Amino acid sequence: MPPGSALARMEGSARILALIKLANVGLTLIWGFAVTYVFVRALPLREFQSFLLLVAFGNFTISAEFGLTSIVYARLRRHWLGNLGSGNSGPANLGPGNSGPGQDGAGGFRLEEMGVLFLFLGLLIAGGLAILSVSLAAGGLRTGMPLLFLLFFLSACLNLPALLAKRALAAVDGNFLWEALDCLRRVMTIALLLFILQGLDPRVSVALQLCVSAAVIGYAIALVHRRLGMEARHWLSFRVGGGHVRRHYLRDIGASAAFTISEILAYNAPYFTIAAATYDARPMLIFDFFFKMSRSLSMLVRATVEAALPRITRAFHAGDGVRLRQLMVRALGAALFFALAASAALLLLGEWLFAKLFDGRAAIDRIDLLLIGGALLALALICVSVYVQGALGRFTLLLGRSLPFLAGSLLSVPLARIFAPERIDLLFLILYTLTLFAAAFIHGLSLRQLMGKRA
């Protein structure tokens, strides 16, 4: 991008980046709620419970990229900043075997890595699809519409290559390009989803959403190709790229994989433990409501943090402690503001929203809403910590911080069943909220140490 172009100015503005990211988050949230709103009406209740398990399995699969996209962002961002610092403005020094001035010799970023990582994500999607197919065939996941489940799973899994394209573009100051593309994708998929309520076959709707996502993500990958100055051979050099990844990623991959697995289990395990503990639909719907609220907040926080990441990473790598603290305080302030606003909105509108969202299949109590609001405050701090420290490649530290959260998440439902079998939903929510507060305290200490290192 020419330095004086309108696109370059938008990429360089934290405010514009925050606005486009928040717009994209809004569309993503609408899509997420629309999925529940549409399918709870299009499917019988028992079928919808199976659909929620499918969504949880999709979350597991999508998260099982083991933080590779965060590793790529950390490595490529460091490399890109090194090039800019040396007076180079683009991909001229990104060729094979050239690690650039911002990297540590032969361990620096190589273009062949991209092909290997996209191949890995493709194999991950294929593996998840195989597991889902076996589960459907064996009756482990019961549904009368297996094609719908398979198509929805594939559509969800396209977020894997989308995430890698997004992180690669963001690392080379291409945030605005991706967010604009993704906004277009979201608008089209929301429209296709709502057409189901007008009589469109759900399978046709999801198949069309799949095609739209594939087209937009394909264009984003083409942007990565051009932005990095890649050639076709870089995508196919699996031996060279795989060897480089094996030699220089293993430590980060091990830590990020363990951290990712821990986070996947902590956030999604209650779907499965609730299903095992009770046939009552209410606890599952309560947790799904909490999960949607927490995901909404995490996306808002992520949009704000990612808009500031170009400056946060510059300050960190430059050792500018004053600027780093200033940016971190702003990020934390914005996150807590979003959490407080969401908590207040839940107290005012939560009962109505729950009834509308789940078509009156269950009711939510005031105490449930208070607990969810408190949990969102803790989650806001956790999200800032995870997004910032992940972008800086601090995966080993994040792994240690995630284990208490994992333990609390896994134990919440079994303990609730033992001590309050008649009110599993309430006691589970209390225990899960306390777990989030404990995790937030631990992450707060980590952020304090992070800023102290750059004092």
DRENSE-127365 format. One record per residue (C-alpha): residue number from 1; y, z, x; chain. Coordinates in Angstrom, 2 decimals. Example, Ala and Ser with C-alpha at 12.3 -4.5 7.8 and 13.67 -1.06 7.14 Angstrom:
  pos       py       pz       px  unit
    1    -4.50     7.80    12.30     A
    2    -1.06     7.14    13.67     A
//
This chain:
  pos       py       pz       px  unit
    1     0.00     0.00     0.00     A
    2     3.45    -0.87     1.38     A
    3     5.23     2.43     2.10     A
    4     8.14     1.62    -0.24     A
    5     6.11     0.29    -3.16     A
    6     6.13     1.94    -6.58     A
    7     2.42     2.74    -6.26     A
    8     2.97     4.40    -2.88     A
    9     5.75     6.53    -4.37     A
   10     3.51     7.60    -7.24     A
   11     0.68     8.43    -4.85     A
   12     3.07    10.54    -2.78     A
   13     4.49    12.53    -5.69     A
   14     2.64    15.76    -6.51     A
   15     4.34    15.87    -9.92     A
   16     3.28    12.35   -10.91     A
   17    -0.24    12.98    -9.64     A
   18    -0.41    16.21   -11.64     A
   19     0.78    14.43   -14.80     A
   20    -1.71    11.55   -14.57     A
   21    -4.52    13.97   -13.71     A
   22    -3.62    16.21   -16.66     A
   23    -3.54    13.16   -18.94     A
   24    -7.02    12.24   -17.69     A
   25    -8.21    15.81   -18.21     A
   26    -6.88    15.70   -21.76     A
   27    -8.85    12.53   -22.46     A
   28   -11.96    13.99   -20.83     A
   29   -11.67    17.10   -22.99     A
   30   -11.24    15.00   -26.11     A
   31   -14.35    13.04   -25.15     A
   32   -16.35    16.23   -24.52     A
   33   -15.39    17.78   -27.85     A
   34   -15.85    14.44   -29.63     A
   35   -19.45    14.30   -28.37     A
   36   -20.20    17.62   -30.06     A
   37   -18.12    16.82   -33.15     A
   38   -19.87    13.48   -33.68     A
   39   -23.45    14.36   -32.77     A
   40   -23.59    17.67   -34.67     A
   41   -22.85    15.55   -37.75     A
   42   -25.02    12.59   -36.80     A
   43   -28.13    14.64   -35.93     A
   44   -30.14    17.35   -37.76     A
   45   -29.54    20.88   -36.39     A
   46   -32.92    21.11   -34.59     A
   47   -32.32    17.65   -33.07     A
   48   -28.83    18.72   -32.03     A
   49   -30.25    21.77   -30.22     A
   50   -32.48    19.39   -28.25     A
   51   -29.40    17.26   -27.58     A
   52   -27.63    20.30   -26.08     A
   53   -30.60    20.80   -23.75     A
   54   -30.29    17.14   -22.76     A
   55   -26.62    17.70   -21.96     A
   56   -27.54    20.73   -19.82     A
   57   -30.20    18.68   -17.99     A
   58   -27.59    16.00   -17.41     A
   59   -25.29    18.64   -15.95     A
   60   -28.07    19.70   -13.58     A
   61   -28.67    16.11   -12.49     A
   62   -25.01    15.28   -12.01     A
   63   -24.44    18.46   -10.01     A
   64   -27.48    17.76    -7.83     A
   65   -25.50    15.50    -5.52     A
   66   -25.38    18.74    -3.49     A
   67   -21.68    18.57    -2.79     A
   68   -22.01    15.33    -0.83     A
   69   -18.83    14.00    -2.38     A
   70   -16.97    17.11    -1.21     A
   71   -18.38    16.64     2.28     A
   72   -17.24    13.02     2.29     A
   73   -13.79    14.07     1.09     A
   74   -13.45    16.72     3.80     A
   75   -14.62    14.36     6.58     A
   76   -12.76    11.26     5.42     A
   77    -9.59    13.22     4.65     A
   78    -9.60    14.74     8.13     A
   79   -10.11    11.27     9.58     A
   80    -7.41     9.65     7.47     A
   81    -4.86    12.33     8.35     A
   82    -5.74    11.82    12.01     A
   83    -5.02     8.10    11.70     A
   84    -1.72     8.74     9.97     A
   85    -0.79    11.31    12.58     A
   86    -1.41     8.79    15.34     A
   87     0.83     6.21    13.68     A
   88    -1.94     4.13    12.09     A
   89    -1.49     3.53     8.39     A
   90    -4.76     2.15     7.20     A
   91    -8.33     1.26     7.87     A
   92    -7.83    -0.41    11.21     A
   93    -9.51     2.48    13.02     A
   94   -12.20     3.07    10.43     A
   95   -14.68     0.58    11.79     A
   96   -18.22     1.30    12.95     A
   97   -18.51     3.53    15.92     A
   98   -14.84     4.43    15.80     A
   99   -14.27     7.99    14.81     A
  100   -10.51     7.85    15.03     A
  101    -8.08    10.29    16.54     A
  102    -8.63    12.90    13.85     A
  103   -12.37    13.31    14.42     A
  104   -14.66    14.74    17.01     A
  105   -15.88    11.66    18.86     A
  106   -19.22    10.24    17.75     A
  107   -19.43    12.74    14.89     A
  108   -16.51    11.13    13.10     A
  109   -16.59     9.25     9.84     A
  110   -18.37     5.86     9.76     A
  111   -18.18     3.23     7.05     A
  112   -21.98     2.97     6.92     A
  113   -22.06     6.45     5.42     A
  114   -20.76     5.11     2.10     A
  115   -23.73     2.81     1.48     A
  116   -26.21     5.57     2.27     A
  117   -24.51     8.03    -0.06     A
  118   -24.35     5.57    -2.96     A
  119   -28.05     4.82    -2.36     A
  120   -28.84     8.54    -2.51     A
  121   -26.95     8.91    -5.79     A
  122   -28.81     5.92    -7.23     A
  123   -32.14     7.48    -6.30     A
  124   -31.02    10.77    -7.84     A
  125   -30.23     9.05   -11.14     A
  126   -33.59     7.24   -11.05     A
  127   -35.38    10.54   -10.40     A
  128   -33.59    12.28   -13.26     A
  129   -34.39     9.39   -15.58     A
  130   -38.07     9.59   -14.61     A
  131   -38.18    13.35   -15.30     A
  132   -36.47    12.88   -18.66     A
  133   -38.86    10.06   -19.60     A
  134   -41.89    12.20   -18.81     A
  135   -40.40    15.14   -20.75     A
  136   -39.80    12.95   -23.80     A
  137   -43.26    11.40   -23.61     A
  138   -44.97    14.79   -23.21     A
  139   -42.98    16.42   -26.00     A
  140   -41.16    18.85   -23.72     A
  141   -37.89    17.62   -25.20     A
  142   -38.50    16.83   -28.85     A
  143   -36.46    14.11   -30.51     A
  144   -36.94    11.32   -32.98     A
  145   -34.44     9.14   -31.06     A
  146   -35.70     8.94   -27.46     A
  147   -33.73     5.74   -26.73     A
  148   -30.48     7.50   -27.67     A
  149   -31.32    10.38   -25.33     A
  150   -32.15     8.01   -22.44     A
  151   -28.97     5.97   -22.92     A
  152   -26.79     9.07   -23.18     A
  153   -28.36    10.48   -20.01     A
  154   -27.69     7.25   -18.10     A
  155   -24.12     7.15   -19.39     A
  156   -23.55    10.72   -18.22     A
  157   -25.15    10.06   -14.83     A
  158   -22.69     7.25   -14.10     A
  159   -20.31    10.11   -13.32     A
  160   -22.16    10.44   -10.00     A
  161   -20.97     7.13    -8.48     A
  162   -17.67     7.66   -10.29     A
  163   -17.22    11.00    -8.52     A
  164   -17.98     9.53    -5.10     A
  165   -15.53     6.67    -5.68     A
  166   -12.93     9.17    -6.88     A
  167   -13.31    11.45    -3.85     A
  168   -13.24     8.55    -1.41     A
  169   -10.07     7.14    -2.96     A
  170    -8.46    10.58    -3.05     A
  171    -9.18    11.11     0.65     A
  172    -7.24     7.96     1.53     A
  173    -4.32     8.74    -0.81     A
  174    -5.68     6.72    -3.73     A
  175    -5.57     9.44    -6.38     A
  176    -3.29     7.60    -8.79     A
  177    -5.40     4.43    -8.72     A
  178    -8.53     6.30    -9.78     A
  179    -6.87     8.42   -12.45     A
  180    -5.31     5.38   -14.13     A
  181    -8.67     3.60   -14.17     A
  182   -10.46     6.65   -15.51     A
  183    -7.89     7.11   -18.27     A
  184    -8.65     3.56   -19.41     A
  185   -12.38     4.29   -19.36     A
  186   -11.98     7.49   -21.39     A
  187    -9.85     5.85   -24.09     A
  188   -12.45     3.13   -24.63     A
  189   -15.46     5.48   -24.66     A
  190   -13.75     7.89   -27.11     A
  191   -13.09     5.01   -29.49     A
  192   -16.70     3.86   -29.27     A
  193   -17.91     7.42   -29.87     A
  194   -15.81     7.88   -33.00     A
  195   -17.09     4.59   -34.41     A
  196   -20.41     6.42   -34.98     A
  197   -18.73     8.33   -37.82     A
  198   -17.78     4.97   -39.32     A
  199   -21.40     3.82   -39.40     A
  200   -21.99     2.38   -35.91     A
  201   -25.53     3.03   -34.69     A
  202   -25.35     5.87   -32.08     A
  203   -27.59     3.89   -29.73     A
  204   -25.26     0.88   -29.85     A
  205   -22.21     3.12   -29.30     A
  206   -23.71     4.83   -26.24     A
  207   -24.96     1.50   -24.83     A
  208   -21.43     0.05   -25.08     A
  209   -20.00     3.19   -23.46     A
  210   -22.49     2.68   -20.64     A
  211   -21.25    -0.89   -20.10     A
  212   -17.57     0.13   -20.12     A
  213   -18.17     2.91   -17.58     A
  214   -20.20     0.62   -15.31     A
  215   -17.42    -1.99   -15.29     A
  216   -14.62     0.50   -14.52     A
  217   -16.63     2.34   -11.85     A
  218   -17.62    -0.97   -10.27     A
  219   -13.94    -1.87    -9.95     A
  220   -13.21     1.55    -8.43     A
  221   -15.93     0.99    -5.83     A
  222   -14.33    -2.38    -5.05     A
  223   -11.05    -0.53    -4.45     A
  224   -12.80     1.80    -2.02     A
  225   -14.27    -1.25    -0.27     A
  226   -10.83    -2.82     0.16     A
  227    -8.98     0.40     0.98     A
  228   -11.39     1.27     3.80     A
  229   -11.52    -2.29     5.08     A
  230   -15.28    -2.45     4.57     A
  231   -17.60    -5.43     4.87     A
  232   -20.82    -6.15     2.96     A
  233   -22.96    -5.13     5.95     A
  234   -21.56    -1.58     5.84     A
  235   -23.12    -1.04     2.40     A
  236   -26.53    -2.22     3.58     A
  237   -26.72    -0.57     7.01     A
  238   -28.94     2.23     5.71     A
  239   -30.61     2.85     9.06     A
  240   -27.35     3.24    10.98     A
  241   -25.62     5.17     8.20     A
  242   -28.67     7.30     7.49     A
  243   -29.01     8.24    11.15     A
  244   -25.35     9.23    11.30     A
  245   -25.63    11.29     8.13     A
  246   -28.79    12.98     9.45     A
  247   -27.18    13.87    12.78     A
  248   -23.83    15.10    11.48     A
  249   -24.24    16.11     7.83     A
  250   -27.35    18.29     7.85     A
  251   -25.63    21.62     8.35     A
  252   -23.00    20.89     5.70     A
  253   -25.58    19.31     3.40     A
  254   -27.81    22.37     3.63     A
  255   -24.99    24.78     2.83     A
  256   -23.43    22.60     0.12     A
  257   -26.84    21.87    -1.44     A
  258   -27.66    25.56    -1.69     A
  259   -24.17    26.30    -3.03     A
  260   -24.40    23.48    -5.59     A
  261   -27.82    24.60    -6.81     A
  262   -26.50    28.13    -7.16     A
  263   -23.49    26.93    -9.17     A
  264   -25.63    24.64   -11.36     A
  265   -27.94    27.49   -12.26     A
  266   -25.15    29.99   -12.78     A
  267   -23.22    27.78   -15.21     A
  268   -26.12    26.11   -17.05     A
  269   -29.07    28.54   -16.95     A
  270   -28.02    30.40   -20.13     A
  271   -28.77    27.27   -22.16     A
  272   -32.41    27.59   -21.14     A
  273   -32.71    31.39   -21.11     A
  274   -31.22    31.57   -24.61     A
  275   -33.64    28.87   -25.82     A
  276   -36.51    30.92   -24.37     A
  277   -35.28    34.22   -25.81     A
  278   -34.56    33.28   -29.43     A
  279   -34.88    30.53   -32.03     A
  280   -31.60    31.62   -33.63     A
  281   -29.06    28.79   -33.21     A
  282   -26.00    31.08   -33.11     A
  283   -26.34    32.40   -29.51     A
  284   -26.82    28.83   -28.25     A
  285   -23.76    27.60   -30.17     A
  286   -21.67    30.57   -28.95     A
  287   -22.57    29.81   -25.34     A
  288   -22.00    26.08   -25.81     A
  289   -18.53    26.92   -27.17     A
  290   -17.84    29.14   -24.15     A
  291   -19.18    26.43   -21.83     A
  292   -16.83    23.87   -23.38     A
  293   -13.86    26.23   -23.05     A
  294   -14.71    27.02   -19.42     A
  295   -15.22    23.35   -18.60     A
  296   -11.87    22.53   -20.22     A
  297   -10.11    25.16   -18.15     A
  298   -11.88    24.15   -14.93     A
  299   -10.79    20.54   -15.42     A
  300    -7.18    21.58   -15.98     A
  301    -7.26    23.75   -12.87     A
  302    -8.96    21.02   -10.86     A
  303    -6.32    18.49   -11.86     A
  304    -3.57    20.84   -10.68     A
  305    -5.33    21.75    -7.44     A
  306    -6.27    18.15    -6.62     A
  307    -2.66    17.07    -7.11     A
  308    -1.72    19.62    -4.43     A
  309    -4.72    18.99    -2.13     A
  310    -3.02    16.30    -0.02     A
  311    -0.37    18.88     0.91     A
  312    -2.78    21.82     1.11     A
  313    -5.10    19.97     3.50     A
  314    -2.17    18.82     5.64     A
  315    -0.84    22.38     5.89     A
  316    -4.28    23.81     6.70     A
  317    -5.15    21.29     9.41     A
  318    -1.65    21.57    10.87     A
  319    -1.92    25.37    11.01     A
  320     1.19    25.81     8.82     A
  321     0.41    29.21     7.30     A
  322     3.73    29.65     5.48     A
  323     3.41    26.32     3.68     A
  324    -0.26    26.94     2.92     A
  325     0.48    30.31     1.30     A
  326     3.30    28.78    -0.73     A
  327     1.06    26.00    -2.05     A
  328    -1.82    28.38    -2.76     A
  329     0.41    30.77    -4.73     A
  330     1.62    27.83    -6.83     A
  331    -1.94    26.66    -7.47     A
  332    -3.07    30.17    -8.47     A
  333    -0.03    30.62   -10.70     A
  334    -0.69    27.34   -12.51     A
  335    -4.39    28.21   -12.94     A
  336    -3.65    31.63   -14.42     A
  337    -1.00    30.11   -16.69     A
  338    -3.56    27.67   -18.08     A
  339    -6.08    30.50   -18.54     A
  340    -3.58    32.70   -20.38     A
  341    -2.52    29.81   -22.61     A
  342    -6.14    28.96   -23.39     A
  343    -6.96    32.61   -24.17     A
  344    -3.98    32.91   -26.52     A
  345    -4.89    29.64   -28.23     A
  346    -8.45    30.85   -28.75     A
  347    -7.29    34.06   -30.40     A
  348    -5.14    32.06   -32.79     A
  349    -7.34    29.05   -33.46     A
  350   -10.77    29.91   -32.07     A
  351   -12.48    30.72   -35.37     A
  352   -11.18    27.55   -37.00     A
  353   -12.07    25.39   -33.98     A
  354   -15.60    26.84   -33.78     A
  355   -16.23    26.19   -37.47     A
  356   -14.87    22.64   -37.24     A
  357   -16.65    21.82   -34.01     A
  358   -20.08    22.94   -35.22     A
  359   -19.61    21.82   -38.82     A
  360   -19.82    25.39   -40.15     A
  361   -23.37    25.92   -38.81     A
  362   -22.36    29.37   -37.45     A
  363   -19.35    31.71   -37.22     A
  364   -17.71    33.32   -34.19     A
  365   -16.35    36.90   -34.16     A
  366   -13.03    38.17   -32.83     A
  367   -14.76    40.18   -30.10     A
  368   -16.50    37.00   -28.92     A
  369   -13.13    35.26   -28.60     A
  370   -11.65    38.22   -26.68     A
  371   -14.56    38.15   -24.22     A
  372   -14.28    34.39   -23.75     A
  373   -10.54    34.73   -23.13     A
  374   -11.13    37.37   -20.46     A
  375   -13.83    35.26   -18.85     A
  376   -11.41    32.33   -18.62     A
  377    -8.93    34.42   -16.61     A
  378   -11.62    35.22   -14.05     A
  379   -12.82    31.63   -14.01     A
  380    -9.35    30.34   -13.17     A
  381    -9.30    32.19    -9.84     A
  382   -12.88    31.14    -9.05     A
  383   -12.02    27.49    -9.64     A
  384    -9.02    27.51    -7.30     A
  385   -11.15    29.08    -4.57     A
  386   -14.05    26.65    -4.98     A
  387   -11.91    23.49    -5.15     A
  388    -9.71    24.36    -2.17     A
  389   -12.42    25.72     0.12     A
  390   -14.78    22.88    -0.81     A
  391   -12.10    20.36     0.19     A
  392   -11.83    22.15     3.54     A
  393   -15.60    22.01     4.10     A
  394   -16.20    25.79     3.92     A
  395   -19.59    25.43     2.18     A
  396   -21.45    28.24     3.95     A
  397   -18.81    30.75     2.88     A
  398   -18.85    29.43    -0.71     A
  399   -22.63    29.81    -0.82     A
  400   -22.41    33.52    -0.02     A
  401   -19.72    34.01    -2.65     A
  402   -21.77    32.26    -5.34     A
  403   -24.95    34.35    -5.16     A
  404   -23.69    37.39    -7.16     A
  405   -22.56    35.02    -9.92     A
  406   -25.99    33.38    -9.94     A
  407   -27.77    36.74   -10.21     A
  408   -25.58    37.88   -13.09     A
  409   -26.01    34.61   -14.95     A
  410   -29.80    34.62   -14.69     A
  411   -30.11    38.28   -15.74     A
  412   -27.59    38.35   -18.59     A
  413   -29.85    36.97   -21.35     A
  414   -33.03    38.89   -20.36     A
  415   -31.06    42.16   -20.18     A
  416   -29.39    41.45   -23.51     A
  417   -32.77    40.83   -25.11     A
  418   -34.16    44.09   -23.71     A
  419   -31.24    46.35   -24.65     A
  420   -29.88    44.68   -27.80     A
  421   -32.43    42.29   -29.31     A
  422   -30.53    42.27   -32.60     A
  423   -27.23    41.27   -30.89     A
  424   -28.33    39.14   -27.94     A
  425   -25.26    36.93   -28.33     A
  426   -22.74    39.78   -27.97     A
  427   -24.36    41.70   -25.12     A
  428   -25.05    38.47   -23.22     A
  429   -21.40    37.48   -23.50     A
  430   -20.30    40.93   -22.27     A
  431   -22.62    40.78   -19.25     A
  432   -21.67    37.18   -18.43     A
  433   -17.96    38.03   -18.60     A
  434   -18.41    41.04   -16.29     A
  435   -20.29    38.75   -13.88     A
  436   -17.37    36.34   -13.81     A
  437   -14.92    39.18   -13.09     A
  438   -17.06    40.35   -10.15     A
  439   -17.24    36.79    -8.82     A
  440   -13.47    36.37    -9.20     A
  441   -12.85    39.53    -7.15     A
  442   -15.07    38.21    -4.34     A
  443   -13.34    34.79    -4.37     A
  444    -9.94    36.49    -4.34     A
  445   -10.85    38.20    -1.08     A
  446   -11.95    34.82     0.34     A
  447    -8.63    33.20    -0.51     A
  448    -6.77    36.07     1.08     A
  449    -8.79    35.62     4.27     A
  450    -8.21    31.85     4.17     A
  451    -4.45    32.23     4.05     A
  452    -4.58    34.97     6.67     A
  453    -6.30    32.62     9.15     A
  454    -3.34    30.28     9.02     A
  455    -0.72    33.01     9.24     A
//
